[in-house]
Amino acid sequence: MAEEGVVVGCHTVDQWNEHFQKHASSEKLVVVDFTASWCGPCRIIAPILAEFAKKMPHVVFLKVDVDEVESVAQEYSVEAMPTFILFKSGKPVDKVVGAKKDELLSRIVKHSEGAAAVSA
């Protein structure tokens, strides 16, 4: 699968729907980074998220620019950047607001347990 080990950017609603729907019916954890190009903390956490993606191929990482795909951000009531929403079977199971690396990692590990061992 091309997405394993990378953060997949969704720049249109169609891209979002395609990538999100592909994993909505699976048991894979989907971590969505709601970001913005002008957001300083978003730029700081981006390489950390990319590192998580490399170390956790059993988790799907998507990135949504709130200015490009505003309707998706509104659908999930995203008001601050970065906001990370964790999905399982297409439903939100957790949320981390802010560039909180350790909190985000612990939530990812918590919700992806059983999928594979994580060595972060």
N, C-alpha and C positions, 0 to 999 in steps of 0.2 A: 504494500500500500504506500502510495507516495507521501501521505501525510505523516507517517510514523517518524518521530524524531524532529519534527519541525512545527513551528507555529504557522498555521495557515491563515493568511489575511483574507477577509471577506470585505470587498470594496463595493458590492452592490447587494441589493436585497436578493437577487437571483443567486449570487454566490453564497450568501448566508443560507438561503433555503436549501441549496444543493448540499452543502457541507453538513449543515445541522441535521437535515432529514436523513442523510446517509447513516448517521450514528444514533438517531433518536430511538430507533427500535432495538439497538444493541445494549448490552450491559456495560459497555465501555463508559468510563467517566469522560465527560466533555467539559473542558475548562474554557470559558469564553472571557477574553480580556477586552473589556470595553475601554477604548483608549481615544486619544486625540493627538494630532500632530503637534499642537501647541502646548501640550501638557508636559511639564518638566519631570514630575515623578513617573510618568508613563515611559519616558525615554530612559530613565534610570532602571526601571524594572524590566524593560524589554529584553536585554541580554540575559537576565536571570531567568526569565520565562523560557527563552530559547534553550538555556542550559537544562531546565526542568524537562523540556520536550525531548531533548537528546537522551536524558537519563531515564525517562519514563515512556517508552514507546507504546505501552499499554493504555496510555491516556491520550485523548485527542485534545489538542490545543488550537483554539480559533481566536482570531483577533478581529475586532470590529471597531472601525473608526466611527465615533458617534456623529461626526459631521458628514460622513459619506453615507452612512446607513442609519439615519436619524430615527426612522420608524421602528427599527429593531431595538434601539436604545430606549425609546419611549415605551415600547411594549413591555420591557422589563424594568421600567421605572428607574433607569440609570440617571443619577443626578450629579455624581462626582466621578472624576477620573483619577486613577484607573479604578474601575470596578470589575471584580472577577466574579462571575456567576458559574457555579458548578452544576452540571446537569447529569442526571441518570435517567435513562429511558425517556428522554425528551422533557423531563420535568426538573425545575430548579430544586436542588437539595441543599445548597449552601451559597454564601455570598461573603466576599471580603472586599471592603471598600478601602482604598488606599494602597500605596506601594509597600505592603507589609509582607516581605519575603518569607519570614519564618511562619507567620500565621497562615499564609497561602499554602506553603509546603505542607504544614500539618493537616490542613483541611483536605488537600489533594490526597495525602497518604491515607487519611481516615476514610475517605469515600471510595478510594480505589483498592482498599484491602481485599485480598482474595484474587485480584486480577494478576498481580505479580509482585515480587519483592522490590522494594525501592532502596537504592543506595544513593542518597543525596548528600 
